Amino acid sequence: MSDILSKKQQSTLKKINKGLRRLTGQAIADYNMIEAGDRIMVCLSGGKDSFTMLDILLELRAAAPIDFEIVAVNLDQKQPGFPGHILPEYLKALGVEYKIVEEDTYSIVQDKISTGKTTCSLCSRLRRGILYRTAKELGATKIALGHHRDDLLATMMLNMFFGGKLKSMPAKLVSDNGEHVVIRPLAYCKEKEIEQYAKLKQYPIIPCNLCGSQPNLQRQIIKQMLNEWDDKFPGRLGSMFTAMQNIVPSHLSDTKLFDFKAITKDSGVINGGDIAFDKEEIKYSFAEKTNIDEQYYRDLPTLEIKDLS
């Protein structure tokens, strides 16, 4: 693969970078993800999302009006064939502070999970515990994960289909052990743009052969469904994400969020009354909120791997 990009590729890279920076900056501002004096532990898996997150956060830090630190952390889970030299070499060349944590979670997962069963649940629990411990050792005030908009949507669909809950990954939360703040700076970013950006940046991607290679995972099936839907109906996923930010409890069915029992004829019209769907009010509010034109993304040229060879 060539290290030299054509003028067309350089132009596309610049456009995508601008969009990703704007969306990431908007998410950080909306959820107050990063504050002055923060020490951000950026979890770097070796995949396209975490590489992009680190890249964008470093750029934003350079231009930010506040000072904060970044330390990249990779968990080497000792999967067979894992190229342990790639990330240290990349991070050294980048000049960023980093730590490689070596824990043989692979053997534990293989020992505890029967053949044919998915390993994600146990692997995630082990990984979270190790990352929380590492954050404490490093004095990190925030833990940054590389989940993007499509991950948040897929999680919502998984919870709806299989968990019976209207729930997703929040852009900011307190960790399971109650000791850390976890942030997702790429929460507004599309996976397609991240994938295209990673190809153009030519990151040394390390494929996951522990959980990511398992066939027929429900998350993979849901993401495939969302991708097909996005191809067929452009803009729908953006509208779905906007819906996650515009909850109307009075027009759902959770009695813990809204006091339906207290409604009487004297309560007055609540949130439009019986108008459950009004086409005139449907807008691309996500694009408006983030100051990004949805058409801008649709007009970006699609680059295949062969374009970089």
Secondary structure, 3 states (H helix, E strand, C coil): CCCCCCHHHHHHHHHHHHHHHHHHHHHHHHHCCCCCCCEEEEECCCCHHHHHHHHHHHHHHHHCCCCCEEEEEEEECCCCCCCCCHHHHHHHHHCCEEEEEECCHHHHHHHHCCCCCCCHHHHHHHHHHHHHHHHHHHCCCEEECCCCHHHHHHHHHHHHHHHCCCCCCCCEEECCCCCCEEECCCCCCCHHHHHHHHHHHCCCCCCCCCCCCCCCCHHHHHHHHHHHHHHHCCCHHHHHHHHHCCCCHHHCCCCCCCCHHHCCCCCCCCCCCCCCCCHHHCCCHHHHHCCCCHHHHHCCCCCCHHHHC
